[in-house]
Amino acid sequence: MTSRVEIDEDSEMKGSMWVLDQKLDQPMDEEAGRLSNMYKEKKFSVLLLLRLAYQSLGVVYGDLGTSPLYVFYNTFPRGISDPEDVVGALSLIIYSLTLIPLIKYVFIVCKANDNGQGGTFALYSLLCRHAKVKTIPNQHRTDEELTTYSRSKFHEHSFAAKTKGWLEKHSSRKNALLILVLVGTSMVVGDGILTPAVSVLSAAGGIKVNHPHVSSDVVVLVAVVILVGLFSLQRYGTDRVGWLFAPVVLLWLLLIGGIGMFNIWKYDKTVLRAFSPVYIFRYFRRRGMDGWTSLGGVLLSITGTEALFADLAHFRVAAVQIAFTVVVFPCLLLAYSGQAAYLMHNTDHVVDAFYRSIPESIYWPVFVVATAAAVVASQATISATFSIIKQALAHGCFPRVKVVHTSKNFLGQIYVPDINWILMILCIAVTAGFKNQSQIGNAYGTAVVVVMLVTTLLMILIMILVWRCHWVIALIFTGLSLVVECSYFSAVLFKVDQGGWVPLVIAGAFLIIMYVWHYGTVKRYEFELHSKVSMAWVLGLGPSLGLVRVPGIGLVYTELASGVPHIFSHFITNLPAIHSVVVFVCVKYLPVYTVPEEERFLVKRIGPKNFHMFRCVARYGYKDLHKKDDDFEKKLFDSIFLFVRLESMMEGCSDSDEYSLYGQQTEHSRDGLLIGNHGNAASHDVDTTFSSVDSIVPVRSPMRMNNTVRSSEQASNHTDSDEIEFLITCRDAGVVHIMGNTVIRARRESKFYKKIAVDYVYAFLRKICRENSVIFNVPHECLLNVGQIFYV
């Protein structure tokens, strides 16, 4: 754009004033408007970030914020012999909060989220995208074209590439990585049981402080009633009561921070010398082995850190960081310092240190807020347990259970009824069985430290493969983390017999369930993969498949994303009839948090056109919920109709098209549908393996097609409409869902532990879990099960 610049005649006298031509007025106005919009957007983003930081208080920090209820009692279960020990313990608490939640989790681990999703399985999904470590080999190149399938690339001779090759070389290393993830997941489930128990029991213990004559049984009964109410309300979801969480936790943090400041001013300002790490050294030198084992109690000051990472969904990392550094961290430091100042002059009150340190005038209001905060803390860990069970389910590591979305606005808010009632029963059993927050605290500490160790070990691979950090940086992070966490782990080992065995038993049970189920899932997939029918056999049957083709559509469900499954040959061998149209449906979960709706389906044709056989792969992420309902069925058929139209249109401008992805858009195709590989002339007529796909070629929408495609579309219009009309007629005639009921048995010569795992544990889990037909919501009158047995 050109413009004319005029110089005023009196420019020398007026300081060389430049006067722009009128033609520049409009661009200047546009520039000013753009700057104004940028300012408004920046202001809006800041306000949004602050709002998210406020909301994260209720969801992310409830567990961590209620730790002051029970830390000092669990640190000194036998009483305080020397007031200086309080300063040493406070110093340990201060540096534990600084090193683990603040530095490690909030500023490092939280950045390892999978598009906002946290937890051990989110880290595992990241690793599965960057290395071939998934134990179920159902990956396909087109999956990498998803917009949510993000991964980094590295040089083939780099340390990351060598690490990737080392991981992929042996299946034992893949299994070891999976077991590590399952151990962390099992401990999170244990955390979901122990957090409500210790938080609610500690909060309810405030009744006994103000009324010493009340027995412990009454306190336990009150805690059990609260727990039953808490778990009973889970079916309504956190969305309906979530608006209460943030103000409750914010009020709680401000209260404990304010009480802490008051106690420091009233009792002993010298406790602030605990910010010097020198007092940690003096503490251990003075107390010896008792000081070392007391680390198990100090560890409870950072409980909730693992839930912090698991509950990352729907909050930006920056919002979580702001909430912790500005509100949570200062308030917790003040709360612990205030309790320490009180205990310096009241060493015999360590059992009820928190409630004893509350000023008498505000005791009951603080008790009510403490109980509400304990419920919020419990809700956070229960929700995290639901989330991680859903992730395990998507990775084939947990028996099929019912998953219910409780919110239309937030995908991550789910409810798992079966797990909810199991958690409630175990939580009540722990609360009523121990009746002592010290023993529950010991169990709680064991679960927390194991999850932290698992996260540290997974972060080594994340830093090398995903972040591509130098191995020295990864080594420094790992070394510092392991020094701190192994110290805590060694301390909790001394308390295994004092309640620490509880999470080990719970985690062991869940680990066996998850690993045995995954083993059975892998073996079933391998059986289907190795026994699939050759296309030569299918083509040899002819268009009628050697059978009577009855009106209707048969949806054959299979775990295979390529080839014709063995269930199909088993079916037509025993029943000499098949539907006019056959669609092989594969519901596949990918190591991504979600698959966009427009990229959900992948459709291709099997055999010649007159065979009327298709395959449809429905792809989901671990956060997605698959609903086999009329809407899903409609989208499935719409994707097939769209594939038929595109196939007809593309015949005039390409030799073949192997795949059609319904509505998928990538960086190379933002407005069109995708057609797969241009291969040999018969590739759209014959089913080949997925490894033959070489490229993805974009196809523009009909409004933007070139003249060649338009002419081919017109030429094939008649054939296209005939086939679609035939498909619609078959659909109206009826849809039958054909599902395989594959039974696994251990071979006679198998070892006894394999027979127990396969013939008893896996068989029992299959018997009690939900059937595929129930998960897919298939009507009984439209269901046809095909049974088969194979031996492993």
VOGU-3710 file (C-alpha; in Angstrom, 3 decimals, decimal comma):
1> mtsrveided> 0,000/0,000/0,000  1,422/3,344/-0,996  0,809/6,622/0,769  1,773/10,220/0,188  3,640/12,122/2,850  3,454/15,927/2,930  5,811/18,280/4,705  4,332/21,351/6,242  5,741/24,582/4,856  6,679/25,680/8,364
11> semkgsmwvl> 8,254/22,353/9,200  11,610/23,861/10,206  9,923/26,274/12,624  7,509/23,614/13,949  10,145/21,028/14,757  9,899/19,217/11,385  6,285/18,168/11,941  5,206/15,353/9,634  1,626/15,344/8,415  0,368/12,057/6,997
21> dqkldqpmde> -2,029/11,905/4,132  -5,662/11,129/4,827  -5,192/7,705/3,199  -3,390/6,506/6,323  -6,251/7,379/8,672  -8,130/4,138/8,122  -5,109/1,818/8,639  -4,224/3,790/11,772  -7,741/3,263/13,082  -7,508/-0,446/12,311
31> eagrlsnmyk> -4,151/-0,670/14,088  -5,554/1,131/17,103  -8,537/-1,216/17,131  -6,260/-4,236/16,909  -4,163/-3,002/19,815  -7,319/-2,319/21,803  -8,592/-5,850/21,119  -5,244/-7,331/22,120  -5,405/-5,402/25,380  -8,944/-6,611/26,040
41> ekkfsvllll> -8,026/-10,225/25,213  -5,014/-10,050/27,500  -7,151/-8,587/30,268  -9,769/-11,278/29,683  -7,188/-14,069/29,703  -5,755/-12,783/32,989  -9,220/-12,683/34,561  -9,958/-16,169/33,231  -6,666/-17,452/34,628  -7,447/-15,994/38,062
51> rlayqslgvv> -10,922/-17,543/37,973  -9,466/-20,935/37,100  -6,911/-20,543/39,896  -9,774/-19,866/42,310  -11,755/-22,891/41,091  -8,714/-25,163/41,312  -8,603/-24,606/45,075  -11,701/-26,740/45,546  -10,821/-29,549/43,152  -7,028/-29,818/43,324
61> ygdlgtsply> -5,975/-28,647/46,787  -8,658/-29,991/49,106  -6,588/-33,005/50,189  -3,333/-31,096/50,627  -5,098/-28,313/52,521  -6,581/-30,596/55,201  -3,253/-32,199/56,179  -2,753/-29,860/59,219  -5,577/-31,796/60,911  -3,351/-34,802/61,651
71> vfyntfprgi> 0,342/-34,191/60,834  1,807/-33,320/64,248  -0,016/-36,159/66,027  1,331/-38,702/63,534  4,813/-37,190/63,799  4,828/-37,497/67,619  2,524/-40,469/68,371  4,310/-41,060/71,723  4,338/-37,419/72,810  6,900/-34,603/72,716
81> sdpedvvgal> 9,888/-35,007/75,043  11,759/-31,832/74,035  10,148/-28,598/72,718  13,085/-28,207/70,338  11,864/-31,322/68,544  8,824/-29,299/67,436  11,102/-26,812/65,663  12,959/-29,657/63,935  9,705/-31,271/62,808  8,422/-27,901/61,558
91> sliiysltli> 11,633/-27,442/59,562  11,112/-30,873/57,966  7,527/-29,943/57,082  8,573/-26,615/55,554  11,227/-28,173/53,294  9,008/-31,139/52,408  6,325/-28,735/51,179  8,950/-26,747/49,281  10,734/-29,635/47,575  7,875/-32,018/46,720
101> plikyvfivc> 4,599/-30,131/46,057  6,093/-26,743/45,104  9,226/-27,518/43,088  8,705/-31,095/41,896  4,970/-31,284/41,230  3,648/-27,762/40,676  6,552/-26,524/38,547  7,891/-29,737/36,919  5,557/-32,757/36,966  2,423/-30,742/36,159
111> kandngqggt> 4,041/-29,731/32,864  4,127/-33,425/31,902  0,344/-33,498/31,510  -1,309/-35,048/28,467  -3,281/-32,080/27,121  -4,377/-31,199/30,641  -4,862/-34,787/31,847  -2,725/-35,961/34,761  -2,043/-39,206/36,578  0,105/-42,267/35,970
121> falysllcrh> -1,871/-43,459/32,955  -1,630/-40,004/31,347  2,165/-40,301/31,583  1,930/-43,826/30,181  -0,144/-42,566/27,230  2,509/-39,955/26,470  5,171/-42,675/26,448  3,023/-44,920/24,221  2,874/-42,137/21,615  6,629/-41,561/21,653
131> akvktipnqh> 7,723/-45,201/21,781  6,158/-48,529/20,821  5,701/-49,711/24,393  2,001/-50,522/24,259  1,487/-54,217/25,004  -1,593/-54,514/22,744  -0,164/-54,032/19,210  -3,214/-52,416/17,601  -1,518/-49,167/16,581  -1,957/-47,927/13,042
141> rtdeelttys> -0,259/-45,180/11,079  -3,489/-43,276/10,459  -3,927/-42,914/14,225  -0,924/-40,609/14,208  -2,810/-38,222/11,900  -5,279/-37,334/14,655  -5,128/-33,730/15,778  -4,808/-34,868/19,397  -2,021/-37,374/18,630  0,830/-34,977/19,379
151> rskfhehsfa> 4,373/-36,210/19,794  7,891/-34,896/19,386  10,544/-36,262/17,041  14,224/-36,749/17,741  17,400/-37,536/15,855  18,029/-41,223/15,264  21,449/-41,083/16,949  20,316/-39,069/19,969  20,168/-40,403/23,517  16,357/-40,296/23,302
161> aktkgwlekh> 16,414/-42,557/20,218  18,735/-44,997/21,985  16,431/-45,032/25,027  13,425/-45,606/22,753  15,187/-48,515/21,041  16,181/-49,994/24,389  12,548/-49,894/25,594  11,142/-51,399/22,415  13,749/-54,164/22,088  12,303/-56,654/24,582
171> ssrknallil> 8,689/-57,286/25,571  9,826/-57,799/29,184  10,727/-54,104/29,395  7,298/-53,127/28,080  5,688/-55,378/30,685  7,904/-53,934/33,434  6,805/-50,413/32,445  3,155/-51,490/32,473  3,531/-53,131/35,915  5,122/-49,921/37,221
181> vlvgtsmvvg> 2,106/-47,934/35,973  -0,305/-50,481/37,477  1,471/-50,266/40,846  1,020/-46,489/40,849  -2,617/-46,855/39,817  -3,280/-49,423/42,549  -1,812/-47,102/45,155  -3,996/-44,230/43,926  -7,026/-46,481/44,482  -5,700/-47,160/47,995
191> dgiltpavsv> -5,348/-43,411/48,429  -9,003/-43,031/47,444  -9,911/-45,348/50,317  -7,606/-43,900/52,979  -8,052/-40,160/52,307  -11,765/-40,047/53,248  -11,059/-42,254/56,277  -8,252/-40,171/57,781  -9,656/-36,749/56,771  -13,207/-37,282/58,007
201> lsaaggikvn> -12,106/-39,135/61,178  -9,639/-36,352/62,029  -12,284/-33,671/61,432  -14,893/-35,535/63,491  -12,328/-35,874/66,290  -12,945/-32,195/67,084  -16,141/-33,234/68,900  -14,113/-35,045/71,537  -11,804/-32,078/72,140  -14,583/-29,780/73,333
211> hphvssdvvv> -16,539/-32,653/74,944  -13,947/-34,990/76,535  -16,661/-37,293/77,899  -17,650/-38,362/74,356  -16,296/-41,845/73,604  -14,187/-42,722/70,556  -16,977/-44,973/69,293  -19,261/-41,947/68,925  -16,578/-40,119/66,910  -16,158/-43,176/64,652
221> lvavvilvgl> -19,946/-43,429/64,232  -20,162/-39,758/63,196  -17,302/-40,296/60,721  -19,024/-43,389/59,254  -22,328/-41,486/58,838  -20,492/-38,673/56,998  -18,697/-41,207/54,785  -21,936/-43,007/53,870  -23,510/-39,681/52,963  -20,436/-38,667/50,935
231> fslqrygtdr> -20,368/-41,850/48,858  -24,155/-41,839/48,432  -23,998/-38,372/46,847  -21,425/-39,421/44,236  -24,126/-40,439/41,773  -25,133/-36,782/41,408  -21,600/-35,822/40,349  -19,330/-33,004/41,441  -20,815/-30,596/38,907  -23,928/-29,965/41,016
241> vgwlfapvvl> -22,112/-29,332/44,279  -18,766/-28,268/42,828  -19,573/-24,576/43,116  -19,298/-25,005/46,891  -15,833/-26,550/46,835  -13,697/-23,517/46,001  -15,199/-21,149/48,615  -15,050/-23,875/51,295  -11,366/-24,600/50,674  -10,513/-20,901/50,320
251> lwllliggig> -12,276/-20,117/53,609  -10,540/-23,090/55,238  -7,063/-21,991/54,049  -7,621/-18,392/55,145  -8,871/-19,591/58,549  -5,926/-21,901/59,257  -3,514/-19,241/57,937  -5,054/-16,575/60,160  -5,118/-18,866/63,211  -1,480/-19,708/62,525
261> mfniwkydkt> -0,493/-16,021/62,483  -2,420/-15,469/65,717  -0,688/-18,388/67,461  2,774/-17,285/66,301  2,128/-13,815/67,700  0,565/-15,133/70,926  2,793/-18,076/71,852  6,255/-18,108/70,303  7,691/-16,108/67,426  10,968/-18,006/67,632
271> vlrafspvyi> 9,483/-21,000/65,780  10,196/-19,098/62,564  13,834/-20,100/62,970  12,675/-23,458/61,581  13,149/-21,972/58,108  16,837/-22,720/58,639  17,676/-26,293/57,541  20,200/-26,505/60,389  17,386/-27,545/62,725  16,697/-30,644/60,578
281> fryfrrrgmd> 20,255/-31,853/61,229  19,927/-31,145/64,951  16,553/-32,928/65,031  17,964/-36,176/63,617  21,091/-35,988/65,813  18,979/-35,530/68,926  16,266/-38,133/68,227  18,216/-40,768/66,276  16,113/-43,629/64,950  12,903/-42,191/66,445
291> gwtslggvll> 13,510/-39,023/64,458  13,998/-41,025/61,273  10,791/-43,037/61,721  8,908/-39,804/62,460  9,388/-38,955/58,771  6,339/-41,160/58,214  4,266/-38,537/60,042  5,992/-35,590/58,325  5,154/-37,261/55,015  1,440/-36,653/55,697
301> sitgtealfa> 2,044/-32,912/55,252  2,431/-33,508/51,507  -0,431/-35,972/51,044  -2,724/-34,834/48,300  0,214/-33,990/46,056  -0,426/-37,086/43,946  -4,128/-36,152/43,714  -3,009/-32,668/42,643  -1,486/-34,178/39,505  -4,346/-36,639/38,887
311> dlahfrvaav> -6,970/-33,843/39,097  -5,304/-31,513/36,597  -8,112/-31,793/34,025  -9,991/-28,565/33,151  -7,356/-26,317/34,743  -4,410/-24,673/33,094  -1,054/-25,436/34,621  -0,529/-21,696/35,189  -3,783/-21,540/37,206  -2,670/-24,440/39,422
321> qiaftvvvfp> 0,718/-22,780/39,934  -0,813/-19,418/40,868  -3,253/-20,996/43,345  -0,490/-22,926/45,104  2,160/-20,199/45,288  -0,190/-17,319/46,181  -2,728/-19,001/48,495  -2,081/-22,637/49,427  1,655/-22,603/50,167  1,695/-19,471/52,402
331> clllaysgqa> -1,427/-20,542/54,313  -0,042/-24,031/54,990  3,279/-22,624/56,192  1,438/-20,261/58,570  -0,846/-23,063/59,794  2,017/-25,453/60,633  4,101/-22,654/62,171  1,149/-21,609/64,347  0,590/-25,175/65,581  4,311/-25,468/66,333
341> aylmhntdhv> 4,247/-22,212/68,300  1,299/-23,529/70,342  2,992/-26,903/70,974  6,175/-25,213/72,213  4,223/-24,232/75,336  1,643/-27,087/75,327  3,601/-30,234/74,512  0,967/-32,489/76,101  -1,689/-31,361/73,570  -0,028/-32,980/70,554
351> vdafyrsipe> -2,852/-35,533/70,122  -5,338/-32,785/69,239  -2,855/-30,075/68,266  -5,007/-28,495/65,572  -8,243/-28,171/67,549  -6,449/-27,227/70,792  -4,728/-24,333/69,031  -8,016/-22,780/67,853  -9,167/-19,715/69,858  -12,230/-20,601/71,956
361> siywpvfvva> -14,448/-17,903/70,407  -14,300/-19,387/66,894  -13,963/-23,092/67,779  -17,316/-24,368/66,451  -17,307/-22,339/63,194  -13,819/-23,708/62,467  -15,028/-27,246/63,307  -17,865/-26,931/60,767  -15,513/-25,588/58,083  -12,968/-28,338/58,906
371> taaavvasqa> -15,608/-31,030/58,417  -16,711/-29,469/55,125  -13,080/-29,209/53,975  -12,508/-32,881/54,869  -15,491/-33,826/52,704  -14,114/-31,726/49,832  -10,685/-33,367/50,242  -12,321/-36,780/50,123  -14,304/-35,816/47,035  -11,119/-34,830/45,211
381> tisatfsiik> -9,453/-38,222/45,761  -12,636/-40,172/44,992  -12,996/-38,283/41,694  -9,326/-38,938/40,933  -9,923/-42,660/41,570  -12,873/-42,695/39,149  -10,764/-40,922/36,545  -7,803/-43,290/36,800  -10,063/-46,369/36,722  -11,593/-45,014/33,490
391> qalahgcfpr> -8,088/-44,604/32,044  -7,164/-48,157/33,080  -10,370/-49,414/31,464  -9,479/-47,704/28,186  -6,004/-49,294/28,200  -7,477/-52,771/28,693  -6,204/-53,005/32,260  -9,469/-53,196/34,201  -12,654/-55,292/33,929  -15,560/-53,656/32,132
401> vkvvhtsknf> -17,562/-51,526/34,570  -20,315/-48,984/34,108  -19,056/-45,418/33,604  -21,524/-42,539/33,870  -20,883/-38,945/32,814  -22,298/-36,646/35,493  -21,742/-33,350/33,694  -22,675/-32,100/30,236  -20,046/-29,383/30,452  -17,001/-31,288/31,748
411> lgqiyvpdin> -15,960/-34,532/30,091  -13,734/-35,550/32,997  -16,472/-35,618/35,632  -17,548/-39,250/35,762  -19,124/-41,679/38,204  -18,302/-45,395/38,401  -21,031/-47,022/40,571  -19,273/-50,368/41,165  -16,016/-48,716/42,251  -17,908/-46,189/44,374
421> wilmilciav> -19,555/-48,847/46,548  -16,330/-50,871/46,819  -14,517/-47,724/47,998  -17,283/-46,999/50,520  -17,221/-50,495/52,019  -13,417/-50,553/52,302  -13,306/-46,989/53,638  -15,862/-47,762/56,380  -13,997/-50,993/57,193  -10,709/-49,085/57,619
431> tagfknqsqi> -12,346/-46,341/59,721  -14,283/-48,697/62,002  -11,494/-51,283/62,133  -8,647/-49,028/63,237  -10,579/-46,300/65,132  -7,215/-44,546/65,337  -6,027/-41,846/62,974  -2,402/-42,693/63,744  -2,628/-46,181/62,242  -4,684/-44,929/59,293
441> gnaygtavvv> -2,065/-42,199/58,854  0,690/-44,815/58,668  -1,243/-46,646/55,952  -1,912/-43,371/54,144  1,771/-42,459/54,108  2,736/-45,785/52,521  0,304/-45,284/49,630  1,427/-41,709/49,026  5,172/-42,346/48,917  4,846/-45,318/46,519
451> vmlvttllmi> 2,824/-43,186/44,062  5,507/-40,484/44,263  8,259/-43,012/43,526  6,343/-44,344/40,509  5,848/-40,797/39,209  9,572/-40,075/39,571  10,549/-43,196/37,611  8,065/-42,389/34,833  9,312/-38,788/34,720  12,778/-40,056/33,777
461> limilvwrch> 11,378/-41,405/30,500  9,133/-38,361/30,005  12,095/-35,977/30,309  14,185/-38,009/27,852  11,597/-39,094/25,257  8,955/-36,348/25,403  10,820/-33,261/26,562  14,123/-34,385/24,983  16,116/-33,095/27,947  19,807/-33,872/28,265
471> wvialiftgl> 20,373/-37,045/30,254  22,330/-35,070/32,866  19,264/-32,925/33,670  17,105/-36,041/33,956  19,735/-37,608/36,232  19,847/-34,547/38,528  16,039/-34,452/38,809  15,851/-38,187/39,472  18,693/-38,159/42,003  17,253/-35,301/44,069
481> slvvecsyfs> 13,737/-36,747/43,967  14,831/-40,245/44,936  16,958/-39,003/47,844  13,940/-37,294/49,417  11,334/-39,921/48,542  13,478/-42,932/49,425  14,070/-41,336/52,837  10,323/-41,202/53,375  9,907/-44,721/51,985  12,485/-46,157/54,382
491> avlfkvdqgg> 10,663/-44,459/57,266  7,232/-45,853/56,357  8,715/-49,369/56,099  9,168/-49,281/59,877  5,411/-48,727/60,215  4,198/-51,555/57,996  3,086/-53,521/61,057  1,368/-50,414/62,514  -1,174/-49,990/59,730  1,160/-49,591/56,756
501> wvplviagaf> 0,186/-53,047/55,502  -3,333/-51,902/54,593  -2,512/-50,067/51,319  -0,091/-52,856/50,379  -2,875/-55,439/50,658  -5,414/-53,233/48,844  -2,931/-52,298/46,103  -1,824/-55,928/45,775  -5,409/-57,055/45,214  -6,085/-54,373/42,599
511> liimyvwhyg> -2,708/-55,036/40,935  -3,546/-58,732/40,521  -6,988/-57,876/39,129  -5,620/-55,361/36,625  -2,640/-57,428/35,469  -4,615/-60,674/35,081  -7,329/-58,842/33,147  -4,748/-57,203/30,896  -3,035/-60,555/30,339  -6,337/-62,096/29,260
521> tvkryefelh> -7,082/-59,111/26,994  -3,695/-59,411/25,273  -4,099/-63,164/24,769  -7,577/-62,716/23,282  -6,251/-60,090/20,877  -3,318/-62,300/19,877  -5,720/-65,205/19,260  -7,895/-63,072/16,975  -4,840/-61,654/15,219  -3,254/-65,022/14,471
531> skvsmawvlg> -6,474/-66,813/13,549  -7,982/-64,181/11,252  -9,337/-65,375/7,930  -7,341/-64,835/4,724  -8,889/-62,670/2,038  -8,240/-65,410/-0,522  -10,706/-67,617/1,361  -13,325/-64,835/1,494  -12,911/-64,028/-2,221  -13,204/-67,731/-3,034
541> lgpslglvrv> -16,688/-67,788/-1,555  -17,995/-65,387/-4,205  -20,433/-62,461/-3,812  -22,954/-64,596/-1,918  -20,141/-65,826/0,402  -21,419/-69,334/-0,373  -24,419/-68,599/1,817  -27,947/-67,306/1,743  -27,812/-63,475/1,984  -30,833/-62,419/4,050
551> pgiglvytel> -32,108/-58,804/4,152  -30,600/-56,645/6,856  -27,245/-55,471/8,166  -25,008/-57,568/10,401  -22,660/-55,628/12,696  -19,843/-58,026/13,607  -17,932/-56,717/16,622  -14,231/-57,515/16,714  -11,080/-56,279/18,416  -9,182/-56,434/15,112
561> asgvphifsh> -8,721/-53,236/13,150  -7,584/-55,183/10,054  -8,443/-58,506/8,436  -11,541/-60,681/8,749  -11,912/-62,081/12,278  -12,111/-65,804/13,058  -15,557/-65,284/14,583  -16,915/-64,600/11,083  -15,728/-67,918/9,610  -16,873/-69,718/12,768
571> fitnlpaihs> -20,309/-68,129/12,373  -20,881/-68,892/8,679  -19,525/-72,421/9,117  -22,217/-73,217/11,674  -25,024/-71,071/10,247  -25,267/-71,064/6,418  -26,761/-67,572/6,166  -25,502/-64,032/6,518  -26,990/-60,564/6,098  -27,000/-58,690/2,808
581> vvvfvcvkyl> -24,555/-56,146/4,273  -21,829/-57,052/6,758  -19,971/-54,389/8,755  -17,023/-55,343/10,964  -17,053/-52,867/13,881  -13,902/-52,338/15,904  -14,092/-50,056/18,947  -10,501/-49,051/19,632  -9,023/-46,911/22,399  -5,943/-44,877/21,532
591> pvytvpeeer> -3,233/-43,476/23,841  -4,721/-39,961/23,564  -6,982/-38,146/26,002  -9,764/-37,675/23,448  -10,595/-38,231/19,776  -12,580/-35,351/18,221  -16,058/-36,360/17,087  -15,330/-35,437/13,471  -12,322/-37,791/13,471  -14,045/-40,683/15,199
601> flvkrigpkn> -14,680/-43,169/12,386  -12,378/-44,862/9,917  -14,208/-46,730/7,129  -13,026/-49,025/4,326  -14,461/-51,624/2,001  -13,661/-55,329/2,268  -13,651/-57,278/-0,984  -15,363/-56,242/-4,246  -18,364/-53,924/-4,184  -20,876/-56,693/-4,805
611> fhmfrcvary> -19,753/-58,366/-1,544  -21,256/-55,430/0,405  -18,751/-55,809/3,249  -17,266/-52,887/5,179  -15,091/-52,225/8,166  -15,675/-49,335/10,564  -13,145/-48,519/13,259  -14,546/-46,268/15,993  -11,668/-44,617/17,839  -11,796/-43,201/21,350
621> gykdlhkkdd> -9,413/-41,605/23,811  -9,131/-42,644/27,443  -11,317/-39,698/28,498  -14,051/-40,423/25,968  -17,135/-42,394/26,874  -18,370/-44,855/24,247  -22,142/-45,010/24,089  -23,569/-47,649/21,797  -26,911/-46,007/21,202  -29,001/-44,855/18,271
631> dfekklfdsi> -26,830/-41,767/17,856  -23,673/-43,886/17,561  -25,370/-46,257/15,127  -26,610/-43,341/13,024  -23,125/-41,829/12,851  -21,690/-45,218/11,912  -24,084/-45,599/8,973  -23,619/-41,953/7,963  -19,870/-42,545/7,770  -20,442/-45,596/5,543
641> flfvrlesmm> -22,758/-43,618/3,245  -20,170/-40,847/3,057  -17,473/-43,379/2,241  -19,556/-44,778/-0,635  -20,079/-41,287/-2,079  -16,404/-40,380/-1,775  -15,354/-43,695/-3,274  -17,535/-43,037/-6,314  -16,264/-39,486/-6,672  -12,611/-40,489/-6,401
651> egcsdsdeys> -12,756/-43,306/-8,960  -12,294/-40,747/-11,722  -9,179/-39,148/-10,285  -7,305/-41,965/-8,484  -6,624/-45,637/-8,892  -7,713/-46,643/-5,432  -8,610/-45,507/-2,005  -8,032/-47,740/0,931  -9,355/-45,710/3,813  -11,798/-42,918/4,424
661> lygqqtehsr> -11,700/-41,096/7,703  -15,011/-39,525/8,506  -14,447/-35,814/8,775  -10,829/-35,985/9,938  -8,858/-32,769/9,563  -5,095/-32,423/9,867  -2,578/-29,694/9,343  -2,581/-30,584/5,656  -6,368/-30,763/5,294  -8,434/-28,351/7,349
671> dgllignhgn> -11,604/-28,382/5,307  -11,940/-31,832/3,824  -12,265/-35,538/4,291  -9,325/-37,884/4,098  -8,788/-40,741/1,737  -5,992/-43,210/2,348  -3,115/-44,610/0,318  -2,860/-44,618/-3,463  -1,629/-48,151/-3,972  -2,211/-50,855/-6,552
681> aashdvdttf> -5,259/-50,864/-8,736  -7,146/-53,381/-6,644  -6,427/-52,046/-3,190  -9,955/-50,739/-2,695  -11,355/-54,118/-3,623  -9,163/-56,303/-1,466  -8,594/-55,923/2,243  -4,929/-55,563/3,040  -3,154/-55,106/6,309  -2,805/-51,656/7,833
691> ssvdsivpvr> 0,936/-51,694/7,203  0,271/-51,050/3,523  -0,930/-47,524/4,154  1,654/-45,123/2,822  0,066/-41,713/2,903  -3,035/-39,712/3,607  -4,359/-37,660/0,725  -6,763/-34,779/1,437  -10,032/-34,500/-0,449  -11,821/-31,188/-0,454
701> spmrmnntvr> -15,495/-30,744/0,289  -17,960/-31,054/-2,655  -18,354/-27,265/-2,941  -14,629/-26,911/-3,581  -13,962/-29,961/-5,779  -12,088/-29,420/-9,027  -13,607/-30,030/-12,436  -12,197/-33,549/-12,709  -13,823/-34,643/-9,477  -17,098/-32,964/-10,484
711> sseqasnhtd> -17,220/-34,863/-13,744  -16,398/-38,166/-12,064  -19,040/-37,449/-9,464  -21,664/-36,935/-12,152  -20,587/-40,078/-13,992  -20,864/-42,241/-10,887  -23,970/-40,583/-9,479  -26,295/-43,359/-10,586  -24,140/-46,175/-9,139  -23,588/-44,204/-5,958
721> sdeieflitc> -27,305/-43,623/-5,334  -28,135/-47,258/-6,106  -25,717/-48,598/-3,496  -26,770/-46,074/-0,858  -30,431/-46,900/-1,525  -29,562/-50,583/-1,137  -27,806/-49,873/2,187  -30,752/-47,860/3,488  -33,156/-50,644/2,510  -31,019/-53,195/4,358
731> rdagvvhimg> -30,817/-50,962/7,419  -34,597/-50,580/7,481  -34,933/-54,379/7,230  -33,135/-54,736/10,559  -29,735/-54,542/12,242  -28,298/-57,536/14,107  -25,303/-57,247/16,442  -23,016/-60,287/16,278  -20,586/-60,526/19,194  -17,929/-63,055/20,033
741> ntvirarres> -17,912/-64,806/23,400  -14,338/-66,045/23,516  -13,469/-68,241/26,498  -9,836/-68,579/27,581  -8,526/-71,753/29,183  -5,035/-72,631/30,391  -3,389/-75,579/28,683  -3,192/-78,816/30,603  0,602/-78,637/30,801  0,580/-75,025/32,110
751> kfykkiavdy> 2,076/-74,199/35,492  -0,254/-74,048/38,476  -0,082/-70,254/38,933  -1,054/-69,749/35,282  -4,003/-72,108/35,718  -5,116/-70,182/38,803  -4,789/-66,826/37,003  -6,557/-67,888/33,802  -9,046/-70,574/34,848  -10,145/-68,979/38,115
761> vyaflrkicr> -9,207/-65,280/38,499  -9,769/-64,196/34,880  -12,822/-66,447/34,497  -14,315/-64,992/37,693  -13,651/-61,414/36,540  -15,292/-62,114/33,171  -18,291/-63,570/34,952  -18,887/-60,573/37,225  -17,958/-57,774/34,814  -20,408/-56,176/32,425
771> ensvifnvph> -20,898/-57,857/29,080  -19,977/-56,043/25,887  -23,634/-56,094/24,877  -24,505/-54,162/28,044  -21,661/-51,679/27,567  -22,804/-51,115/23,963  -26,481/-51,031/25,017  -27,478/-53,676/22,459  -31,115/-54,854/22,697  -31,401/-58,571/23,471
781> ecllnvgqif> -33,685/-59,186/20,509  -30,957/-57,835/18,176  -28,040/-59,697/19,776  -26,344/-62,845/18,504  -23,458/-64,339/20,528  -20,905/-66,626/18,894  -18,931/-68,760/21,347  -15,427/-70,115/20,906  -12,717/-71,517/23,193  -8,955/-71,261/22,893
791> yv> -6,100/-72,386/25,102  -3,080/-70,382/26,249
//
